Amino acid sequence: MSGAIQAITAPPVRARHVMAVACTSLGFFVVQLDGSIVNVALPQIGDSLRVGVDGLQWAVDAYFLAFAAFLLSSGALSDRLGARRAFVSGFVLFSAASLACALSTSVIVLVMARALQGSGAAVLVPCSLSLLNNACGDDASARAQAIGIWTAAGGVALAAGPVAGGVLVGLLGWWSIFLVNVPIGVIGIWMTVRFVDELKPVAGHGGLDLTGQILAVASILGLVGAIIEIGRPGRETPFVISGVLLATIAGGGFLITEYRAAEPLVPLEMFRHPIFRAAVLIGFVVNLVIFGLSFAFAIYFQRVLFYSPVATGLALLPFALMVTVANVVGGCVAARVGSQLPMIVGLLVTAVGFALLCPIGKTTTYLVLLPGQLLIRVGIGLIVPPMTTAVLATVDRARSGIASGILNATRQTGGAIGVALFGALMAWKPIRGMHIAFMVSASLLVLVAFVAIACFRSFETGSLKTLKLGTRS
């Protein structure tokens, strides 16, 4: 009798689990779609709103800045108020901000709307990981595979974004790329309410660390703003100096505040775990180089090689498809052998890809660029699933929202700095700036690979088998 009951009830439970993974992956999909689809439209946005590279950097980085800064609070909110409720709120905010972007008539309005989009994305990502982590229970293998699907959804968005963006820009105009987020948001809200279980809020937490949140925003804004403005003529401008000072003072104040706070925005004790430190550092560097690269090639293809928006989208498609495939492979490899090997191999493969791009010039053909670009995407795809799995495996499940918030805030900060840095170098000298950016990226990736090896070795029980089984400490 019990076997018959189990046979009857198992399929619905399994189906609900699958739908929960699909729903959380949709949240990551729309966040990644917005990033990839916007890059193709950058030259058209610049022409329509009459802004240069620096204005386009702000339009991109307003999203990343809000994303990075508010991820910290969003991770805590998902743990304290309930991840499903926060996830639905994130979809609502993201969809409304997307509509505001489409209706923007000036770069100031667009930047403000992009910041709201980033705030919505900041809610979606950590909440989606919390809900996904809860749906997998204590099954580390299922978690690794689910995260592979989650990251693959982002890869699909990266693949669809350039082509869809090129077609939409070519047929309707740049504003249309933001409208596609609205129906996706409506579907995501319905799926969440219908199929996803709410997590029990974590008891014993007080209010949010508002001082820490304000200092985090000020620090990131000062640093990124200074990097963007330094690309303009006259590097010793008051804005650049003020930005550096703001970043330094606010950053120092943030660390002091978090150390003293009873309920810190970023629990610094998490960084005592060497694998957590390694994964967060990897996330920062990976996003710095890949988002900087995406911004650079969106400008390079259209303003140096004179590709049309549709041609640019098609040119970027193989790279995005490669990320999707590699994400699935990375999730499967992490489920079988643990997190260390795919992360280290992915970092070195990505470094080789950047090294191959260093000879780029004004007459470089697409076929010459292809091997380096594909290797970069293979490497990134191998890194991200095990990196995320490693972070979640080092904390208790009740704190997965905060942990994923820290990881993704660090990653988005890296992305914002990457766009600012690559953009500043290209504003100085487009081709020479790309050479420098690619050489620095390759060097950083190799350095981080060695740091990661050292961090894994320093963890006395941090073997591949330990991480594979999802042991937490």
C-alpha positions in Angstrom: 0.0 0.0 0.0 2.8 2.4 0.9 4.6 1.6 -2.3 1.5 2.4 -4.3 1.1 5.7 -2.5 4.7 6.5 -3.1 4.3 5.7 -6.8 1.3 8.1 -7.0 2.9 11.0 -5.1 6.5 10.8 -6.5 5.8 12.2 -10.0 4.1 15.4 -8.7 6.9 16.0 -6.3 9.5 15.5 -9.0 7.5 17.7 -11.4 7.3 20.5 -8.8 11.1 20.2 -8.3 11.7 20.6 -12.0 9.4 23.6 -12.2 11.1 25.2 -9.2 14.5 24.8 -11.0 12.9 26.2 -14.2 11.4 29.2 -12.4 14.5 30.1 -10.6 16.5 29.7 -13.8 14.1 32.1 -15.6 15.0 34.8 -13.1 18.7 34.4 -13.9 17.7 34.2 -17.6 16.1 37.6 -17.7 18.9 39.2 -15.7 21.5 37.9 -18.2 19.4 38.6 -21.2 19.3 42.3 -20.3 23.1 42.5 -20.2 23.7 40.7 -23.5 20.9 42.4 -25.4 21.9 45.9 -24.4 25.5 45.5 -25.6 24.4 45.2 -29.2 22.3 48.4 -29.0 25.0 50.6 -27.5 26.0 52.4 -30.6 22.4 53.1 -31.5 21.6 54.3 -28.0 24.7 56.6 -28.3 23.5 58.0 -31.6 19.9 58.4 -30.5 20.6 60.1 -27.1 23.8 61.9 -28.4 26.2 60.5 -25.9 29.8 59.2 -26.3 31.6 56.2 -24.8 31.5 57.6 -21.3 27.8 58.0 -21.5 27.4 54.5 -22.7 29.6 53.3 -19.8 27.2 55.0 -17.3 24.2 53.4 -19.0 25.8 50.0 -18.6 27.4 50.5 -15.2 24.3 52.1 -13.6 22.8 48.6 -13.9 25.9 46.9 -12.5 26.4 49.4 -9.7 22.8 49.0 -8.4 23.0 45.3 -9.0 26.2 44.9 -7.0 25.4 47.3 -4.2 21.9 46.0 -3.4 22.7 42.3 -3.8 24.1 42.5 -0.3 20.8 43.6 1.3 18.8 41.4 -1.0 20.6 38.3 0.1 19.8 39.1 3.7 16.2 40.0 2.9 15.7 36.7 1.1 16.8 34.9 4.3 14.8 37.1 6.7 11.5 37.8 4.9 11.1 34.8 2.7 12.8 34.2 -0.6 9.7 33.6 -2.7 8.0 36.8 -1.7 11.2 38.7 -2.4 11.7 36.9 -5.7 8.2 38.0 -6.9 9.0 41.6 -5.9 12.2 41.4 -7.9 10.3 40.4 -11.0 7.8 43.3 -10.5 10.6 45.9 -10.1 12.7 44.6 -13.0 9.7 44.5 -15.4 8.6 48.1 -14.4 12.1 49.4 -14.8 12.5 47.8 -18.2 9.4 49.6 -19.3 10.9 52.9 -18.0 14.1 52.2 -20.0 12.1 51.7 -23.2 10.4 55.1 -22.7 13.6 57.0 -21.9 14.2 60.2 -23.9 17.5 61.2 -22.4 20.6 59.5 -21.1 19.9 60.7 -17.5 16.5 59.1 -17.5 18.0 55.9 -19.0 20.7 55.7 -16.4 18.1 56.1 -13.6 15.9 53.4 -15.1 18.9 51.1 -15.6 19.7 51.6 -11.9 16.2 50.5 -11.0 16.6 47.5 -13.3 19.8 46.6 -11.4 18.0 46.9 -8.1 15.4 44.4 -9.4 18.1 42.1 -10.7 19.8 42.3 -7.2 16.7 40.8 -5.7 16.2 38.1 -8.3 19.6 36.5 -8.3 20.2 35.7 -4.6 16.6 34.8 -4.1 16.7 32.4 -7.1 19.7 30.7 -5.6 18.1 30.4 -2.2 14.9 28.9 -3.7 17.0 26.5 -5.9 19.2 25.5 -3.0 16.1 24.7 -0.9 14.5 22.7 -3.7 17.5 20.4 -3.9 17.6 19.8 -0.1 20.8 18.1 1.1 21.6 16.4 -2.2 24.9 18.0 -3.2 24.9 16.2 -6.6 21.4 17.5 -7.4 22.4 21.0 -6.3 25.4 20.9 -8.6 23.3 19.8 -11.6 20.6 22.3 -10.8 23.1 25.1 -10.6 24.5 23.9 -14.0 20.9 24.3 -15.4 20.6 27.7 -13.7 23.9 29.0 -15.2 23.0 27.4 -18.5 19.8 29.5 -18.6 22.1 32.5 -18.3 24.1 31.1 -21.2 20.9 30.7 -23.3 20.1 34.4 -22.5 23.6 35.3 -23.6 23.1 33.4 -26.8 19.6 34.8 -27.6 20.4 38.3 -26.5 22.8 39.5 -29.2 20.7 38.0 -32.1 17.3 39.1 -30.7 18.8 42.5 -29.9 20.3 43.0 -33.4 17.0 42.1 -35.0 14.9 44.3 -32.7 17.2 47.2 -33.0 17.3 46.8 -36.8 13.5 46.5 -37.2 12.0 48.7 -34.3 14.8 50.6 -32.6 16.9 50.3 -29.4 13.9 50.9 -27.1 12.4 47.6 -28.1 15.1 45.6 -26.5 13.8 46.5 -23.0 10.2 45.6 -23.7 11.0 41.9 -24.1 11.6 41.7 -20.3 8.0 42.6 -19.5 6.3 39.4 -20.7 9.1 37.3 -19.2 8.5 39.0 -15.9 4.8 38.2 -16.0 5.5 34.5 -16.7 8.1 34.4 -13.9 5.7 35.8 -11.4 3.0 33.3 -12.3 5.4 30.3 -12.2 6.8 31.4 -8.8 3.4 31.7 -7.2 2.2 28.4 -8.7 5.2 26.1 -8.3 7.8 27.4 -5.8 7.7 26.7 -2.1 8.4 29.5 0.4 11.5 29.2 2.6 11.0 29.7 6.3 12.5 33.1 7.3 15.7 32.9 9.4 14.8 33.7 13.0 16.9 35.9 15.3 17.9 38.7 12.9 17.4 42.4 13.5 17.1 45.2 11.0 19.2 45.7 7.9 22.7 47.2 8.1 21.8 50.5 6.5 25.1 52.2 7.3 27.0 49.3 5.7 24.7 49.5 2.6 25.2 53.2 2.2 29.0 52.9 2.5 29.0 50.0 0.0 27.1 52.0 -2.6 29.4 55.0 -2.0 32.6 53.0 -2.3 31.6 51.2 -5.5 30.2 54.4 -7.1 33.4 56.3 -6.3 35.7 53.7 -7.8 33.7 53.0 -10.9 33.0 56.7 -11.5 36.7 57.5 -11.2 37.7 54.8 -13.7 35.1 56.0 -16.3 36.1 59.6 -16.0 39.8 58.9 -16.2 39.3 57.9 -19.8 38.4 61.5 -20.7 41.1 64.1 -21.5 42.6 65.6 -18.4 43.2 62.8 -16.0 43.8 64.9 -12.9 40.2 66.2 -12.9 38.5 66.9 -9.5 35.9 64.3 -10.3 38.5 61.5 -10.6 40.3 62.5 -7.4 37.1 62.9 -5.5 36.0 59.4 -6.8 39.2 57.8 -5.6 38.9 59.5 -2.2 35.2 58.5 -1.8 36.0 54.9 -2.7 38.9 54.8 -0.2 37.1 56.4 2.7 33.8 54.7 2.2 35.5 51.3 1.6 37.5 51.6 4.8 34.4 52.7 6.7 32.5 49.7 5.3 35.0 47.2 6.6 35.1 48.9 10.0 31.3 48.9 10.2 30.9 45.3 9.1 33.5 44.2 11.7 31.6 46.0 14.5 28.0 45.5 13.5 25.9 43.0 15.4 24.0 42.1 12.2 26.5 43.0 9.4 25.5 43.3 5.8 28.5 41.1 5.0 29.4 38.6 7.8 33.2 38.8 7.6 33.6 35.5 9.3 32.5 33.8 6.0 35.8 34.9 4.5 37.7 32.8 7.0 36.9 29.8 4.9 39.7 29.6 2.3 37.4 28.0 -0.4 34.8 30.8 0.1 37.6 33.4 -0.3 38.9 31.7 -3.4 35.4 31.4 -5.0 34.5 35.0 -4.4 37.9 36.2 -5.8 37.4 34.1 -8.9 33.9 35.5 -9.3 35.2 39.1 -9.2 38.0 38.5 -11.7 35.8 36.5 -14.1 33.1 39.1 -14.3 35.7 41.9 -14.6 37.2 40.3 -17.7 34.1 38.9 -19.4 31.9 42.0 -19.0 34.7 44.3 -20.1 35.3 42.0 -23.1 31.6 42.1 -24.1 31.5 45.9 -23.8 34.6 46.3 -25.9 33.5 44.0 -28.7 30.1 45.5 -28.9 31.9 48.8 -29.7 34.6 47.2 -31.8 32.4 45.2 -34.1 30.1 48.2 -35.0 32.5 51.2 -34.8 35.8 49.6 -36.0 34.7 46.8 -38.3 31.4 48.6 -39.2 29.1 45.6 -38.6 25.4 46.2 -38.6 23.4 45.4 -35.4 22.1 42.1 -36.8 25.6 41.2 -38.0 27.0 42.0 -34.6 24.4 39.8 -32.9 25.2 36.9 -35.3 28.9 37.4 -34.7 28.4 37.1 -30.9 26.1 34.1 -31.2 28.8 31.3 -31.3 30.5 32.7 -28.2 27.2 32.7 -26.2 26.3 29.2 -27.4 29.7 28.0 -26.2 29.1 29.4 -22.8 25.8 27.6 -22.6 27.3 24.2 -23.5 30.3 24.7 -21.2 28.0 25.7 -18.3 26.2 22.4 -18.5 29.5 20.5 -18.7 30.9 22.5 -15.8 27.9 21.6 -13.6 28.2 17.9 -14.5 31.9 17.9 -13.9 31.5 19.6 -10.5 28.9 17.0 -9.5 31.3 14.2 -10.3 34.8 15.4 -9.3 34.2 18.5 -7.1 34.8 22.2 -7.6 38.6 22.6 -7.7 39.6 21.0 -11.0 37.0 22.6 -13.3 37.6 26.1 -11.8 41.4 25.9 -12.1 41.2 24.5 -15.7 38.6 27.1 -16.6 40.8 30.0 -15.4 43.8 28.8 -17.4 41.8 28.1 -20.6 40.2 31.6 -20.3 43.7 33.1 -19.9 44.9 31.4 -23.1 41.9 32.8 -24.9 42.7 36.4 -23.9 46.3 35.9 -24.9 45.2 34.8 -28.4 43.2 38.1 -28.7 46.2 40.4 -27.9 47.2 40.9 -31.6 43.8 42.4 -32.5 43.8 45.3 -35.0 41.6 47.4 -37.3 41.8 44.8 -40.1 41.6 41.6 -38.0 39.2 39.2 -39.5 36.4 37.4 -37.6 38.0 34.0 -38.2 41.2 35.2 -36.5 39.2 36.3 -33.4 37.2 33.1 -33.2 39.6 30.7 -31.4 40.4 33.2 -28.6 36.8 34.1 -28.1 35.6 30.5 -28.0 38.3 29.5 -25.5 37.3 32.4 -23.3 33.7 31.2 -23.3 34.7 27.6 -22.7 36.7 28.6 -19.7 34.0 30.8 -18.2 31.4 28.0 -18.6 33.7 25.6 -16.8 34.3 28.1 -13.9 30.9 29.5 -13.0 28.9 26.4 -11.9 31.6 24.9 -9.6 32.4 28.3 -8.3 28.8 28.9 -7.2 28.5 25.3 -5.9 31.7 25.8 -3.8 30.3 29.0 -2.1 27.0 27.3 -1.2 28.8 24.3 0.1 30.8 26.3 2.6 27.8 27.8 4.5 24.7 26.5 6.2 21.7 26.3 4.0 19.9 28.9 6.1 22.6 31.5 5.2 22.6 30.6 1.5 20.9 33.9 0.6 23.6 36.0 2.3 26.4 33.8 0.8 25.0 34.0 -2.8 24.4 37.8 -2.3 28.1 38.3 -1.4 29.3 36.2 -4.3 27.1 37.9 -6.9 27.6 41.4 -5.4 31.4 40.8 -5.8 30.8 39.5 -9.4 28.7 42.5 -10.4 31.2 44.9 -8.9 33.9 43.2 -11.0 31.6 43.6 -14.0 31.1 47.3 -13.4 34.9 47.8 -13.0 35.5 45.8 -16.1 33.2 47.9 -18.2 34.7 51.1 -16.8 38.3 49.9 -17.2 37.9 48.5 -20.8 35.8 51.6 -21.8 38.4 54.0 -20.4 41.2 52.2 -22.2 39.2 52.3 -25.5 38.3 55.9 -25.0 42.1 56.6 -24.8 43.2 54.5 -27.8 40.7 51.9 -29.1 43.0 49.3 -30.4 46.0 49.9 -28.1 43.5 50.0 -25.1 42.2 46.6 -26.1 45.7 45.2 -26.3 46.5 46.4 -22.7 43.1 45.1 -21.4 43.6 41.7 -22.9 47.1 41.3 -21.5 46.1 42.4 -18.1 43.1 40.0 -18.2 45.3 37.0 -19.1 47.7 37.8 -16.3 44.9 38.3 -13.7 43.4 34.9 -14.6 46.7 33.1 -14.2 47.4 34.8 -10.9 43.9 33.9 -9.5 44.3 30.3 -10.6 47.4 30.0 -8.4 45.7 31.8 -5.5 42.8 29.4 -5.8 45.1 26.4 -5.7 46.7 27.7 -2.6 43.3 28.3 -0.9 42.1 24.8 -1.6 45.3 23.3 -0.3 45.1 25.3 2.9 41.7 23.8 3.7 42.6 20.7 5.6 39.4 18.8 4.7 38.7 20.7 1.5 39.3 17.7 -0.8 37.5 17.3 -4.1 35.4 14.5 -2.4 34.5 16.8 0.5 33.1 19.5 -1.8 31.4 17.0 -3.9 29.4 15.8 -0.9 28.6 19.3 0.1 30.2 19.3 3.5 29.7 22.7 5.3 31.8 24.3 7.9 
